[in-house]
Amino acid sequence: MASKVITGAEGLFADSNHSELYYQFRPKPPKELLDKILSFMREKLQQPYKQVVDVGCGNGQSTTLLSPHFTNVLGIDVSESQITGAIKRETCPNVQYKIGGCDDIPLPDSSTELVTCSQAAHWFHLPSFYKEVDRVLVPGGVLAMYCYNFPKPFGHPKCEELRGHLRHMYNVDTAGYWHKNRKIVDDHYASVELPYKEHLRDITVIVDEVWTVANYVGYIKTWSGFQALFEKDPEKANQALSNFENKMMKTLDATTSPENTKLSIRWTYFLIMARKPTV
């Protein structure tokens, strides 16, 4: 059977159900990550900061966190359903959302101190994006792009076996249904060239959480690879998900339901920051 290949980010996140899954099961960037970005900004820019734009903002989980530090916060995304969800949930008066692409940021020239991308830059045509970033950033302004790996089980005696179930879901069950750009994330953005000479790469931010097996299943439903498989063959996708759940429960020797079976998981974030020259 031929694999489905999605050619653009618009098709990956257009479904409203997918947007809701993202909101439920994808993480918000941790405070430590934001602190690193703000610290990098303060080296060349004085507060207060007037403007930030979060490109590829999705449902606004990363956008909202910026609101205490900027007078105006703008989130843009190509997905109408993601933007609709973000507007519906937003409670901060200084945050706005608009439908838009990475090569057409709706801000004037030299108007923003920070451009952020959370789990999104690997979908962009980077030369076009960088040209637009350079247009809207003030001198000394910062581009911050960050991502996270799959959340990995840890601290359990059968931790490696649990991780093996996750690898099987990624490398076998959904193999061939991932966009080629997924490899950029797997490589921690190591291959991503940056628009400015002054830059910093960081991979020290780690977040530990306690999940349930049901949380893990919900998270896998957010995968673009799983969504592509589900669109092509719903029965096969659901069976793979059921097999994953059953294997996790068996490995954990669980006597409770998936909704009540807990395990510790670890997110690893990788962050790239690049600063526009001041002269």
N, C-alpha and C positions, 0 to 999 in steps of 0.2 A: 504494500500500500504506500502511495506517495505521501511524503510529509508535507504539512502545511507550513509555508514560510510567509511571515508577515513582513511587508516591505516598509511600513512606516508606523510611527508611534500613535498616529491618530486612530488606527484600527485596533490597537492593543487595548486601549483604555476608554473606548467610546461607550461601552455598555454601563448602564446605571448600576446594575448589580455588582459589576466588577469594582466600580467606584465605592460602593458601600462596603465591600469586602476589604478594600484598601484601608478604609477608615477604621474598621474593626480590628484588623490584624497586622497592619504595618506599624512600625514604631515611630514615635516622635523623636527627632534628634535630641540627644541629651544636652543638658546645660553645659557640661564640660566642653562639648564640641563648639557651642556658641561662644563660650568664654575664650577659646583659642582664636576664633575669628575676630572677636572684638579686641583682643590683645594685639593681634597682628595689625589691625586697623589703627590702633592708638599710636603705633610707632611713627606714623606720618600724618595722621588726621586728628584734629582736635574735635572733641564733642562740644555741643550736641550734634548728632547726626540727623540730617533732614529727610533723606530718602534711601530706601532699599527696594530692590525688586527681586522677587523669588521666581525664577524662570523654570517652567515645568513643575509648577507648584502642586499639581494634583488636587487633593481635597483640602489643602491648606494646613496640614499638620506641621510642616516646617515654617510656613509663613507666619502663623499666629505667634510663634515664639519670638519673632523679631520685634513685635509691637512695642515692648517697653523701652526699646533702645533707639527707636527712630520716630521722627515726627510723622512720616508717611510711609506706609508699607503697601507695596503692590505685588500681588501674585498673578502670574499669567500661565496659561496652559492651553494646549491645542484641543483638549477634550472638553466639550460642552458639559457633559455629565459630571466631570470632576469639578468644574467651576461652579455648576449649579449646586452641588453638594457643599462646596466650600462656602458659598454665599449663605446657604441655608443655616449652616452651623456657626458662622462667625459672630462673635460678640464684641470684638474690639472695634471701637469707632474709627480708629486711624488705619484700619486695614481695608483695602479694596481688592477686588478680583476682576480680571478681564480675560476673555478668550484671546489668545495670541500665541505666535510662534517665537522660536528663539532668534530668528533673524528680523524681527519687527517688534522691538520693545517700545511700547507706547509712552515714551518719556522724551523730554527735550535733550539736546546735546549737553554734555557735562553737567548732569543734573542729579546723579546718584553717587553715594559714597560706597555702596556695596551691591554687588550682583551675586546671588546665591543660586545653587542648583542642588537639590537633594534627590539622589537616586534618579537623575534625569539626563545628565550631560552625555551619556553614552548613546542617547537617541538622537542627538543633535548633529547637524552638519557643522562641525566645529569651526572651519574657516569663516562661514557666514555668521555664526554665533559670536566669534571673537571680534569680528569687525563691528558688530552691533554693540558688544560690551564696551569696546574702546570708545565708541561714539557717546554712550550715555554716562560712562564713569567720569568723575572729576579727576584731576591730576592727583595721584596718590591713592586713588580709589582701589578697591580690592574686588577681585573675582574669587569666590569660594565655591568649590565643587566637592561634594562629599557623597559617600555611598557606604553601604554595609554589606557584609557577607551574609550568607544564609545563617540563621541562628542555630548554633550547634549545641546538642546536649552535653552537659559536663557534670562532673561530680558523682556519677553513678558507676557502680562496679562494672556494668555492662555498657559503658559509655561508647566504646568503639563500635559495638554491635548496633547501638541506637543510631549512631552517625552513619553506619553502613546502610541502614534503611533509607535515610535521607539521600545518600549518594545514589542508591538504586533508583529512587524516584526521579532524580535529576538526570542521571547518566543513562538510564535504561527506559523507564516508563515514559518519560517526556522527551527522550532523545529525538532530535530531528524536528522538534516543534518550537525550538528556541530561535529567536533572531540571532544572526551572526554577531551582533553588537554585545550580546550577553558576555562574550569572552572578555570584553574590556573590563567588565565588573569582576569577573573571575581573576583577572590579572591585577586587581587593585588600581586600575587606571594607570599602570606603569607605562603603557604605550601612548598615553595621551600627551601630546605636545602642548606647551603652554604659550600664551601670547606675549608674556612679559618675562624679562630676564630674572627679575627678583621674584622668587617664589619659594614656597615651603611645602614639603610633603610630610604628612603626619599619620601614623597608624597606631597611636597609643591609646585611643579612646575605646574602652571596653565596657559594655553594659551587661550585667547579669540580671536575669529575671526568673521568676517561677511561673511556668505555664502549665496548662493541662494538655493532654493528648488531643483533645478537641480543639484547643487553640492552634496546635501544630497543623492539624488537618485544615482548619480555616485559613491559616497562613499559606499553605500550599495552593489553596484555591486561588490566591492572588497572583500566583506565578503567571507571567505571560505565556510561558511554555505550556502550563497546564490548561490555560484558557484556550490556547490554540488547539490542543489535543481535544478538549471538550467540544469545541465548535465542529471539529472534524468527525469525532466518534464519541458521543456522550457516554455510551455504555462502557467503552474501554477506559475512558477517563475515570468514571465512577468506580469501576472495578479496581483500577490502580490505587485510587484513594482509599478504598475499603481495605485492600491488601496492606497498604502502608499502616493504616490504623490498627489492624489486627496484629501485624508484626510488632509494632511499638508496644501494644498492650501485653503481648506474650513475653517480650523481652523484659518488660518491667514487672512481670509476674503480678499483674494487676488483678485485684478482686473488686475494684470499683468501676464505675462507668467511665468512658473517655472524658466526660465533662468533669469528673472528680479525681482523675488520675493525674497526679502532678509530677513534673520533672523540671530540673534546672536547665536553663538555656543561656547561651552567651552570644551577644552581638559584638562584632568587631567592626569599627568604623574606620574608613580611610578618607583623609581630607587633603585637598590640594588648594593652596591659596597663592594667588599671583597678584602683584601690585603694579598698577599703571605708573609709569615714571612721572615724577613731579615737574620735570622740565622737558 
